[in-house]
Amino acid sequence: MRKSLLFLISLLVIATMILAACTTADTTEAPADEGEDAGEDAGEEEEEDTGETEKTVLNVWSFTNEILTMAIAFEGKNPDVDVVYTMIPMTNGEYQTKLKAALGTTDIPDVVALEAAFVKEWVEADFLADLGDLLPLAEELQTYPAVTAVGSHNGVQKAFSYQATPGAFEYRRSIATECLGTDDPDEVQAMVADMDKFIETAEKIKACSDGNYFMVGTAAALFNPYLQNRAQPWVVDDTLVIDQMVVDYIEFAKLMRDNGYESQAGQWSEGWFAGMSDTLVSPEGVDQKIFSYFMPTWGLPYVLMPNSVREDGSGTGGDWAMIPGPIAYQWGGTWVGAMAESPNLELAKDFVTFIALDTENLTNWATGVYTNDYLAAIDPDVPEDQKQDMGDFVSSQVVVEEITSFFDGSDLYEWLGGQNNYEAFGKAAPNVSGALLTGSDDAIQRPLESARDEYLSGNITLEDMWTQWLDQVRNLFPELTIPEPPTS
């Protein structure tokens, strides 16, 4: 991307030598017209060699190569900018550790990517620049409220996202037909419209298969949906709040486990993925099936669709449908912000604007314009696998409405048995909220998940589960007032 400074210096040296030679020539008795020609040639040479200016460097840090695609596209629009892209894995918190270590040093990046699990920690701190002057553009693009809410704190906007991530309930059409008598999305939605109906349908799925069909791979799939429908966030007035939805979720998870409505395949485990391709087998060698998955926008093209294909090329594509399900939620997403200490703050803001608030970029991102050939035309050194396939759901309602019809007849449309995923997610996106998200969520929720798993496995009692979790939260946040464990 960037031209070597050494190369530039070499050009200047060459230009100086040429000028020196021309000056010597002018002191001889050469004919006047030849001297004039020589001077003109030297001037032309000087202009040619020094006409290029050094590019402005913009340092961007991320935990994924995803934004690199848009960084290259940004360079295509801004040839005087060199985006230096640094990707740091999130393994064991490495990304956040290095980012914090760079604060107050010359290594500070200009722009940072922030994942949903920790975006609020940074938005609530003082490290990010105020991006309030970009809000009128967000209003013009009708950026989904949940997106702007997550990127703001105390009325100050510090980050924007190019994605909105409403969730859906994806189910197997063939199993619905066999066990429920229909695969029609509207009729199936009526059967899972709330949690009571969801559990009733889970029993039907189990009964029609002698216990070898499961409503979900794991009840953990509903952890996030339940939490996002709490009445209050985790911390209010320096006190940990155990919302009733948290208690209800634990009861639900226990019911699903005890009644055999889940396969007990943990999220992201081999068995969980096997259910997508219909290759799940019990320890006794019995074929088993998972009826549904709770997946957000990105889960469709990046998780369900690729993992629905078996090794021989066959798979479950075309046998899926998507509906809102029993509970509205969102899951994941990546936000971008400009560091307050950036030496190129205005350029950093321009980059954030391009990433999250540029109609053309959002359209290109969603519709698969950014192929490897497209990127290589800008940067010949781009990795061969760098590209963006179509399907990601963007954060602008204006753009979503403009491109929804584009997905009619697409691979995703066919994979869903004739459903437009963009249309479905477009209806769901306005109904989700990011108001409850706080910087301490991840630290509070992880020990709860761990304690839940031990409880569901029968290793500890319900009372021990609550105590174990609350003790860990107390150790992590000694300044918080911790309530008594729930009694039911």
VEXTI-732578 format. One record per residue (C-alpha): residue in one letter; x negated, y, z negated. Coordinates in steps of 0.25 Angstrom, whole numbers, padded with zeros to 4 digits, always signed. Layout:
# VEXTI-732578
aXYZ;...
END
This chain:
# VEXTI-732578
m+0000+0000+0000;r-0010+0010-0005;k-0022+0015+0004;s-0035+0013-0003;l-0041+0026-0009;l-0055+0021-0004;f-0049+0021+0010;l-0044+0035+0009;i-0058+0040+0004;s-0064+0033+0016;l-0056+0040+0025;l-0059+0054+0019;v-0074+0050+0020;i-0073+0047+0035;a-0065+0060+0037;t-0076+0068+0030;m-0087+0061+0039;i-0079+0064+0051;l-0078+0079+0047;a-0093+0080+0044;a-0096+0074+0058;c-0087+0084+0064;t-0093+0096+0057;t-0107+0091+0062;a-0102+0090+0076;d-0096+0104+0075;t-0110+0110+0071;t-0116+0104+0085;e-0115+0111+0098;a-0104+0103+0103;p-0094+0109+0113;a-0083+0117+0106;d-0072+0108+0111;e-0079+0095+0106;g-0081+0101+0092;e-0066+0105+0092;d-0062+0091+0096;a-0071+0085+0086;g-0065+0094+0075;e-0051+0091+0079;d-0054+0076+0079;a-0060+0077+0065;g-0048+0084+0060;e-0039+0074+0066;e-0048+0063+0059;e-0047+0070+0046;e-0032+0071+0047;e-0030+0057+0050;d-0039+0052+0039;t-0034+0061+0028;g-0020+0061+0032;e-0015+0050+0023;t-0013+0053+0008;e-0014+0043-0003;k-0001+0037-0007;t+0005+0040-0021;v+0005+0027-0029;l+0017+0023-0037;n+0015+0012-0047;v+0027+0003-0049;w+0028-0009-0059;s+0037-0020-0058;f+0039-0034-0063;t+0044-0039-0050;n+0040-0038-0035;e+0054-0033-0032;i+0052-0018-0032;l+0040-0020-0024;t+0049-0022-0012;m+0055-0008-0014;a+0041-0002-0018;i+0037-0006-0004;a+0049+0000+0002;f+0047+0013-0006;e+0033+0014+0000;g+0039+0012+0014;k+0047+0025+0011;n+0036+0032+0004;p+0023+0029+0012;d+0015+0039+0003;v+0018+0030-0009;d+0010+0018-0014;v+0019+0009-0023;v+0009+0001-0032;y+0018-0011-0037;t+0014-0018-0049;m+0022-0031-0053;i+0020-0036-0067;p+0028-0049-0071;m+0038-0048-0083;t+0032-0061-0089;n+0030-0060-0104;g+0034-0045-0103;e+0021-0042-0095;y+0028-0031-0086;q+0033-0023-0098;t+0020-0025-0106;k+0011-0019-0094;l+0021-0008-0092;k+0021-0004-0106;a+0006-0005-0106;a+0005+0005-0094;l+0013+0016-0102;g+0004+0028-0104;t-0007+0023-0095;t-0011+0026-0081;d-0006+0012-0077;i+0009+0017-0079;p+0017+0013-0067;d+0026+0023-0060;v+0038+0014-0058;v+0042+0002-0066;a+0052-0009-0064;l+0061-0013-0076;e+0068-0026-0077;a+0082-0027-0084;a+0076-0034-0096;f+0068-0022-0100;v+0072-0010-0092;k+0079-0004-0104;e+0067-0004-0112;w+0060+0005-0103;v+0072+0014-0100;e+0074+0016-0115;a+0059+0020-0116;d+0052+0033-0112;f+0043+0027-0101;l+0052+0029-0089;a+0055+0042-0082;d+0068+0048-0082;l+0075+0045-0068;g+0088+0053-0071;d+0085+0061-0058;l+0088+0049-0050;l+0102+0047-0056;p+0110+0055-0046;l+0104+0045-0035;a+0109+0034-0044;e+0122+0040-0045;e+0123+0042-0030;l+0119+0027-0027;q+0129+0023-0038;t+0118+0015-0045;y+0126+0005-0054;p+0128+0010-0068;a+0121-0002-0075;v+0108+0001-0067;t+0107+0015-0072;a+0111+0012-0086;v+0100+0002-0088;g+0090+0012-0082;s+0094+0023-0092;h+0093+0026-0107;n+0099+0038-0115;g+0103+0044-0102;v+0090+0044-0095;q+0088+0036-0082;k+0075+0029-0082;a+0077+0017-0072;f+0085+0013-0060;s+0087-0001-0053;y+0089-0005-0039;q+0097-0017-0044;a+0110-0019-0051;t+0112-0032-0057;p+0126-0036-0060;g+0129-0050-0063;a+0138-0060-0057;f+0143-0075-0059;e+0138-0084-0048;y+0145-0097-0046;r+0145-0110-0038;r+0157-0110-0028;s+0157-0125-0027;i+0157-0128-0042;a+0168-0117-0043;t+0176-0124-0033;e+0174-0138-0039;c+0177-0134-0053;l+0186-0121-0053;g+0193-0124-0040;t+0188-0112-0032;d+0176-0104-0029;d+0183-0091-0026;p+0175-0080-0033;d+0188-0073-0038;e+0194-0085-0044;v+0181-0090-0050;q+0179-0076-0056;a+0193-0077-0063;m+0188-0090-0069;v+0176-0083-0076;a+0181-0070-0078;d+0178-0069-0093;m+0170-0078-0102;d+0182-0087-0107;k+0185-0090-0092;f+0170-0092-0089;i+0170-0103-0100;e+0183-0109-0095;t+0177-0110-0081;a+0164-0116-0087;e+0172-0128-0093;k+0178-0130-0079;i+0165-0130-0073;k+0160-0141-0083;a+0172-0149-0083;c+0172-0151-0067;s+0158-0157-0067;d+0157-0166-0080;g+0148-0155-0086;n+0138-0154-0074;y+0143-0141-0070;f+0139-0129-0078;m+0146-0115-0078;v+0132-0108-0080;g+0118-0113-0081;t+0116-0106-0094;a+0124-0098-0103;a+0112-0088-0104;a+0117-0083-0090;l+0128-0075-0098;f+0118-0069-0108;n+0116-0057-0100;p+0131-0055-0096;y+0136-0056-0110;l+0126-0046-0116;q+0129-0036-0105;n+0143-0036-0110;r+0140-0032-0124;a+0147-0020-0130;q+0134-0015-0136;p+0119-0016-0133;w+0109-0024-0142;v+0105-0012-0150;v+0114-0001-0156;d+0109+0009-0166;d+0097+0000-0169;t+0106-0012-0172;l+0106-0025-0164;v+0120-0027-0159;i+0125-0041-0157;d+0137-0039-0148;q+0148-0049-0147;m+0145-0052-0133;v+0131-0058-0138;v+0139-0067-0148;d+0149-0071-0137;y+0137-0074-0128;i+0131-0084-0138;e+0144-0091-0140;f+0146-0092-0125;a+0132-0098-0123;k+0135-0108-0134;l+0148-0112-0127;m+0142-0113-0114;r+0131-0122-0119;d+0140-0131-0128;n+0150-0133-0117;g+0141-0137-0106;y+0144-0125-0098;e+0130-0121-0095;s+0119-0130-0089;q+0109-0125-0100;a+0099-0121-0089;g+0092-0109-0094;q+0092-0097-0085;w+0080-0097-0075;s+0078-0112-0078;e+0077-0123-0068;g+0090-0128-0071;w+0097-0114-0070;f+0091-0113-0056;a+0095-0127-0052;g+0110-0124-0054;m+0109-0113-0043;s+0104-0124-0033;d+0113-0135-0038;t+0101-0143-0042;l+0104-0144-0057;v+0103-0158-0063;s+0105-0162-0078;p+0094-0170-0085;e+0101-0182-0082;g+0101-0179-0067;v+0115-0175-0066;d+0118-0164-0056;q+0123-0151-0062;k+0128-0138-0057;i+0129-0123-0063;f+0141-0116-0059;s+0137-0101-0060;y+0126-0091-0063;f+0127-0077-0069;m+0118-0069-0060;p+0116-0055-0057;t+0113-0048-0043;w+0099-0053-0042;g+0102-0067-0047;l+0110-0070-0034;p+0098-0068-0023;y+0086-0070-0032;v+0091-0082-0041;l+0104-0089-0037;m+0102-0088-0022;p+0088-0093-0021;n+0089-0104-0032;s+0102-0110-0025;v+0093-0116-0015;r+0088-0130-0017;e+0074-0135-0013;d+0080-0141+0000;g+0086-0128+0004;s+0100-0132+0001;g+0107-0125-0011;t+0120-0118-0017;g+0120-0106-0008;g+0134-0103-0003;d+0140-0109-0016;w+0140-0097-0025;a+0149-0086-0028;m+0148-0074-0037;i+0158-0067-0046;p+0157-0057-0058;g+0159-0068-0068;p+0164-0066-0083;i+0155-0055-0087;a+0149-0043-0080;y+0134-0042-0082;q+0121-0037-0075;w+0107-0044-0076;g+0093-0039-0073;g+0088-0029-0063;t+0076-0020-0061;w+0075-0005-0064;v+0064+0004-0060;g+0059+0017-0067;a+0048+0027-0066;m+0038+0028-0078;a+0038+0042-0084;e+0023+0042-0084;s+0022+0039-0069;p+0013+0049-0062;n+0022+0048-0050;l+0035+0050-0057;e+0043+0056-0045;l+0038+0045-0036;a+0042+0035-0046;k+0056+0040-0046;d+0056+0040-0031;f+0052+0025-0032;v+0063+0022-0042;t+0073+0030-0033;f+0069+0021-0021;i+0070+0008-0029;a+0084+0010-0036;l+0091+0022-0029;d+0088+0022-0014;t+0099+0017-0006;e+0090+0012+0005;n+0081+0004-0004;l+0093-0002-0012;t+0099-0006+0001;n+0086-0012+0007;w+0084-0019-0006;a+0098-0026-0007;t+0099-0029+0008;g+0085-0036+0010;v+0079-0025+0019;y+0066-0026+0011;t+0060-0039+0018;n+0045-0042+0018;d+0044-0037+0032;y+0050-0024+0028;l+0041-0022+0016;a+0028-0027+0024;a+0031-0016+0034;i+0029-0006+0023;d+0018-0013+0016;p+0011-0024+0024;d+0005-0030+0011;v+0018-0033+0005;p+0019-0048-0001;e+0026-0057+0009;d+0037-0061-0001;q+0040-0046-0004;k+0054-0043+0000;q+0068-0041-0005;d+0080-0050-0001;m+0094-0045+0000;g+0103-0046-0011;d+0099-0038-0023;f+0110-0029-0029;v+0106-0015-0029;s+0110-0004-0040;s+0117+0006-0031;q+0132+0004-0029;v+0131+0013-0017;v+0121+0003-0010;v+0128-0009-0015;e+0141-0005-0008;e+0134-0001+0005;i+0127-0015+0006;t+0137-0025+0000;s+0142-0029+0014;f+0128-0032+0018;f+0128-0044+0010;d+0140-0050+0017;g+0135-0063+0024;s+0121-0062+0017;d+0114-0074+0011;l+0119-0070-0002;y+0133-0069+0003;e+0132-0083+0009;w+0126-0089-0004;l+0138-0083-0012;g+0148-0091-0002;g+0152-0078+0004;q+0151-0067-0007;n+0145-0054-0006;n+0136-0053-0018;y+0134-0038-0017;e+0149-0036-0017;a+0150-0044-0030;f+0139-0038-0037;g+0144-0024-0032;k+0157-0026-0040;a+0149-0031-0052;a+0138-0020-0053;p+0147-0009-0058;n+0152-0017-0070;v+0139-0020-0077;s+0132-0011-0087;g+0118-0009-0091;a+0122-0001-0104;l+0118-0011-0114;l+0104-0014-0109;t+0093-0009-0119;g+0078-0011-0120;s+0079-0021-0131;d+0089-0030-0124;d+0079-0040-0119;a+0072-0041-0132;i+0085-0044-0140;q+0091-0053-0130;r+0079-0063-0127;p+0079-0068-0142;l+0094-0070-0141;e+0093-0078-0129;s+0082-0087-0135;a+0090-0089-0148;r+0103-0092-0139;d+0096-0103-0132;e+0091-0110-0145;y+0105-0109-0150;l+0112-0115-0137;s+0101-0126-0138;g+0106-0130-0152;n+0092-0126-0158;i+0098-0115-0167;t+0112-0112-0173;l+0120-0099-0169;e+0116-0092-0182;d+0101-0096-0179;m+0102-0090-0165;w+0107-0077-0170;t+0097-0076-0181;q+0086-0080-0172;w+0089-0069-0162;l+0092-0058-0172;d+0079-0061-0179;q+0071-0059-0166;v+0078-0046-0163;r+0075-0041-0177;n+0060-0044-0175;l+0060-0038-0161;f+0068-0025-0166;p+0065-0023-0181;e+0071-0009-0180;l+0085-0015-0176;t+0096-0019-0186;i+0100-0033-0184;p+0114-0038-0187;e+0118-0051-0193;p+0120-0063-0183;p+0133-0065-0177;t+0142-0074-0185;s+0149-0081-0173;
END
